[in-house]
């Protein structure tokens, strides 16, 4: 439970002003949070639906697609416009990541004609 929820639950008994003073909250921030609660709930619902779409695209690619390809797939499917940063944040929160293929760089090339030194 966070402090704002505590004030919300106990405001009838003790009053918002007193609770905010005790908890060290600004009343304006409490009122702003109460006003924007509906928008926050709507945003969470949209992100949950988006997370389901991201998970489906990721599973369809056998877990290989990363943020750029998933973003491109979601744009091709249609729906609301989505930014790659938002896709990356949602993938991070649900624990998905693409496969990273690493090339092995060879830094030293041995001369086969040279005689081997023995120590």
C-alpha positions in Angstrom: 0.0 0.0 0.0 1.4 3.4 -0.9 0.9 6.6 1.0 -1.7 8.0 -1.4 -3.8 4.9 -1.0 -3.6 5.2 2.7 -4.9 8.8 2.6 -7.7 7.7 0.3 -8.7 4.9 2.7 -8.6 7.0 5.9 -9.7 10.5 4.7 -13.2 10.3 6.1 -12.1 9.5 9.6 -9.0 11.8 9.9 -9.2 14.3 7.0 -7.0 14.8 4.0 -5.1 17.7 5.5 -4.1 16.0 8.7 -3.1 12.8 6.9 -1.0 14.6 4.3 0.8 16.6 7.0 1.6 13.4 9.0 2.8 11.5 6.0 4.7 14.4 4.5 2.6 14.7 1.3 1.5 17.8 -0.5 -2.3 18.0 -0.7 -2.0 19.1 -4.2 -0.2 15.9 -5.2 -2.8 13.8 -3.5 -5.6 15.7 -5.3 -3.7 15.4 -8.6 -3.3 11.7 -8.1 -7.0 11.3 -7.4 -8.0 13.2 -10.5 -5.6 11.3 -12.7 -6.4 7.8 -11.4 -8.9 7.1 -14.1 -6.4 8.0 -16.8 -3.8 5.8 -15.1 -6.1 2.8 -15.0 -6.9 3.3 -18.7 -3.2 3.5 -19.5 -2.5 0.3 -17.6 -5.3 -1.5 -19.5 -3.9 -0.3 -22.9 -0.4 -1.4 -21.9 -1.7 -4.8 -20.7 -3.3 -5.4 -24.1 -0.1 -4.2 -25.8 1.9 -6.6 -23.7 -0.3 -9.4 -24.8 0.3 -8.5 -28.5 4.0 -8.2 -27.9 4.2 -11.6 -26.2 2.3 -13.1 -29.2 4.6 -11.7 -31.8 7.6 -12.7 -29.7 6.3 -16.3 -29.4 5.5 -16.5 -33.1 9.1 -15.8 -33.9 10.3 -18.5 -31.4 11.7 -15.9 -29.1 14.1 -14.4 -31.6 12.7 -11.0 -32.5 13.9 -8.0 -30.6 12.5 -4.5 -30.2 12.9 -3.2 -33.8 11.3 -6.2 -35.4 8.4 -6.4 -32.9 7.8 -2.7 -33.4 7.7 -3.2 -37.2 5.3 -6.2 -36.8 2.9 -4.2 -34.5 2.9 -1.3 -37.0 2.1 -3.7 -39.9 -0.8 -5.2 -37.9 -2.4 -1.8 -37.6 -3.9 -0.4 -34.4 -2.5 2.6 -32.5 0.9 4.0 -33.4 3.6 2.7 -31.1 7.1 3.8 -30.4 10.1 1.5 -30.2 10.9 2.9 -26.7 7.5 1.9 -25.4 7.9 -1.6 -26.9 11.4 -1.8 -25.2 10.0 -0.7 -21.8 7.1 -3.2 -22.0 9.3 -6.0 -23.1 11.7 -5.2 -20.2 8.8 -5.3 -17.6 7.4 -8.6 -18.9 10.9 -10.1 -19.1 11.2 -10.6 -22.9 14.3 -10.1 -25.0 15.4 -11.0 -28.5 18.3 -13.2 -29.4 21.7 -11.5 -29.9 23.9 -13.1 -32.4 27.6 -12.3 -31.7 30.3 -12.7 -34.2 33.6 -14.0 -33.0 36.3 -11.6 -34.0 39.7 -13.1 -34.7 42.3 -10.6 -33.6 45.5 -12.6 -34.3 46.1 -14.6 -37.4 49.0 -17.1 -37.0 51.5 -17.4 -39.9 51.4 -21.1 -40.9 54.8 -20.9 -42.7 56.6 -19.5 -39.7 58.5 -21.9 -37.5 57.1 -22.5 -34.0 59.2 -21.2 -31.1 59.8 -23.5 -28.2 60.4 -22.1 -24.9 
